[in-house]
Amino acid sequence: MSLLKGIIPPIITPMNEDESVNEEELRNQVNRMIGAGVHGLFPFGTNGESYILSEKEKEQVLSVVIEENRGRAPVYAGSGCIGTKDTIRMSQMAQSLGADVLSVITPWFAKASDEELYDHYCAVAKAVKIPVVLYNIPARTGNSLSPALVERLAKVDNIAGAKDSSGNFDNMVQYLEKTKDLEDFAVLSGNDSLIYWNLLAGGSGGIAGCANVYPKTMASIYEKFVAGDLEGARKAQDSIRSFRDCFRYGNPNTIVKAAVAMLGYPVGKCRAPFDKIPPQGIEAIRRVLDENRELGLE
């Protein structure tokens, strides 16, 4: 369970002009993240455009990341699907390729009861031998993992943590309260603005999309915190506010990928139709990147 800590970027999926996966640049991004001191890699998460990659492409991306990583950091794999049977198949695929951890998003589109979600996660956890992290992002899926349900699931063998991307800090705090007596259960923030507060409340870190843009700065939130430098950790946390303010101009995934491209990396655009940012948004991102470069963010 010591794997589940720190700053884990949901690494973007670089693409060529024809929207095929750019394996060479993906390898470059793996080394860029590791070199900056992140504590794990999470291919085809939300920022990795998991919602638009085929199963074959997910296998391709995970294989490249694991091969290039060479065991330097834990690799998380997003294996959640709408159906339990498909989720088990994708989870077993990720395990067979060498993933260290599974991130399993809730099913989406159809509304699921707590009992249905409980049975779904229990079946997945039973089908694999690597840790499973629950992924709560109700704004995208329409299904929510309540604190009471997380408390129940935390006692299931192989379910090792929860990532909360609800943006509701009290919900994440309740995850922590409900699992505080379980030493081997980790709660991670899926909202980049709440990582410092997650740590302060007893959490383990965050899966941070902004780490694709500022990996070293994001990793320092955790490093400074565990070193006892709370002021430094808070300063690093606050420093990403101006960039997150750019999310008003479009899908956060699109904003993040565009920013990485503006930093000089040939990562391409997000897949259509999620590939457009208005001119004022492009201008705002460029301005923020320039300002933050002067401030030393990297």
N, C-alpha and C positions, 0 to 999 in steps of 0.2 A: 504494500500500500504506500510505501515511501515514494513510489513513482508519481503519485497524484499530488503534485505540489508545484508551486512556482508559476511562471508565465509561459503559457503554451500558445503559440500563434496558430490559428486555423489557416494554415499556409495557403496563399492564393494559387490557383491553377493557371500558369502562363499558357497563353494560346497564340497560335499563328493566325495570320490573316484569314485563313479558311476555317477558323475555329477549332482546328485540331490541337491536341495537347503539345506544347512546346517542351519536350523532355529536357533539352539542353538547358533552357532557362530555369526549369523546375529544379534541376540539380544545383544550379547557381544559387537559387533562392534557399535551398536547404543549407548550403554552406554559409550563405549570408546570415541566416538565422542562428545557426550553431555558433558561428564566429562572434556573434553579438552577445552570446551568453544566455539564450533562452533555455528553458528547462524541459522542453518537449516539443514535438511537432504533431500537428493535427491536420493531415491531408483530407481533402474534400469535406471540410466542415461547411458552415454557411458561407464564409468568405472564400472557400475553395469551390463554390458554385456546385455543391453536391446536388442541389435540386434540379440541375440541368445536365449532369453527366450521366452517361449510360453506365450500366453495370460493368461492361468491358473497360470503359475508360477509368472507372474507379479502381479496378484491378490494376490497370496500367499505372495510374498515378501512385497508388500505394506501393507497388513494386519498385518504382523509381525512387520514391522517398526512402524506403527501407534500405535499398541498395546503397544509395548515396549517403545516408545517415551513418551507416557502418557502426551501429550500436552506440553512437555518441550521446543520444538522448532518447527517452521513451517516445515511441510513436503511437499516437492515438488514431483510431480509424472510425469514421462515422459510418455505422452499419445499419442504422434504422431505416425501415421501410414502412409502408402503410400496413402491410399484413405481417402476422407473426411468422408464418412459414418463410416468407421472403427475407425477413429480418434475420432469422436463424441461418438461412443460406449465406447471406452476405457476411454475417458475423463469423461463420466458420471459414469462409473464404479469407477474411482478414486475418484470422488466427493462423491459417495454414501458410500465409505469406510471411508471417513473422511480426505482426502487430503486437504491441505490448498491452494496449488498453483499447476497449471498445467504447465509443460514445454512441448511445442509442437514443435518438430523438423520439418523442412520442409519435404515434401514428397521427395522420392528419386527414383533413377533409371531412371524414365521418366523425361524429361526436362519440367519444368513448367514455364509459362509466369508470369509476375507480376500480371496480372489480375486474372489468375487462382489461384495464391498464395493468393491474396487479398480475393477472394471469399471463399477460403478454410478456412482461419483464421477467417473471419467474421462468417461463419457458425458454426465453433467450439465455438467461443466466445458467440454466441447467444444461444447455446445449454446447457451451464453450468452457474453456479452462482458464481464460484470461479475464482480468477485472472488467466489469461493466460499469460505466458511468451513465446515470440517468441524465437526460438532456431536456430541460424544461424551457420552452420558448413559445408560450401560448399565442402570442401575437401572430406568429407565422403558421402555427399548426391548428389552432382552434381547440387544442386539448391542453389541460393544465395538470401538473403534478402537485397536488395539495401537500402541505406539510404533513398531514396525517398519513397520506399515502406514502410519502417518502420515508416516514418513520417505520412503516410496515416493511417496505422494500429494503431498507437499510439492514434488516435482520436476515435477509436472504443470502445464502452462500453465493459468493462471486459478485455480488453487487457492492461496489466499493466506494461509490461517491455519487454526487449530483452536481450538475452544472445548471445554475439558475440564470436564465437570460430574460426573465420576466421584466426586469427593470424596477421591480418592487423590492426595495431593500428589506422591508419587514418580512416578506415572503422568504428571502434568503436567510434572514436572522432566525426565522422559525425552523427552517431546515437545520440550522446549527443547534438550536435549542432541542429539537426533537431527537437529534443524534449525538448529543454531547457525551453520552456515556459509552459510545462505540469508538474505541481508539483507532479502529482501522477503516473509518468512513470519512471521506473528504468532501467538503463543500467548496466548489469553485464558482467564482463570479463569471457570468457570461456577458456582463455589462462592463466595458472598460472603465467607466467612471467610478465603479464601486469596488475596484480591486483593493485599494488601501483599506477601505472600510470593511471589506470582507476579512482581511487579515486581522484588523483590529478586533473584530467580533469573534475571532477564533477560526476563521476559514483558512483555506490552503493556497489561495492564489486565484488565478483567472485564466480563462481561455480568451485571448485578447486579439481581436481583429486589427487594432491599431499597431500591434507588434509587427505587422507586415511593413508598416511605414517607419516606425521607430522601435526596432527590436531592442536595442541597447537601453534606451530610456525606459521602455516598458519592463524589461528584465530587472532594471535597477529598483523598481518599486518593491519587488520581493526581496532582492538582495539587501537593500538598505534596511528594510523592515526587520528581517531576521538578524541583522547585525546590530539592531538596537537604535539605528538612526531614523527615528520616526519623523523628524523634521525633513530629512532628505527624502524619505519615502513619500511623504505628503507633497513635497515640492515636485517630485517626478510625476506623481498622480495628477496634480493640478496642471502640469505643463502641457497635457494633451487636450485640454479644453478647447483651445482655439481650433484645432484640427477637427475635433468632434462636432464643433459648431457648423462645419461644412456639410454635415449630413443633411442639413435642411434642403440641400439642392438635389437630392436624389437618393436612390437606394444606397445604404451604407456600403454594401459590397462593391458597388460601382465606383463610389467615391474613393474607397481604399485602393482599388486596383488602378484607378486613374492616377492617384497620388504616387504609387510605386512606379508607374510608367514615367511620370514627370521627374522622378528622381534619377532617371536614366536607365532603367531596367526594361528590356523588351518583353514585357509580360502580356502585351496585347490588351484588348478590351474584354469586358464581360460579354458572354454570349447574348445575342439578340433574343428577345427584345429589351433586355436589361442593360443597355449599353450607351445610354445617352445622358449627358449632363448639360444643362443650359450654359450659354456663354458666361453668364455672371457667376455660375458655379465654378467653371474652369478658372476664371480670374481669381476667385476667392481661394481656391486650393493653391494656386501658384503663389499667391501673396502669403498665405499661411506657411507654406513650405519654406519660402524665402525668409520670413521672420523667424521661424523656428530654427532654421540653419544658423542664423546669427546668434541665437540663444544657446546653441550647442546641442540641440536635440538630434539624436541619430539612432 
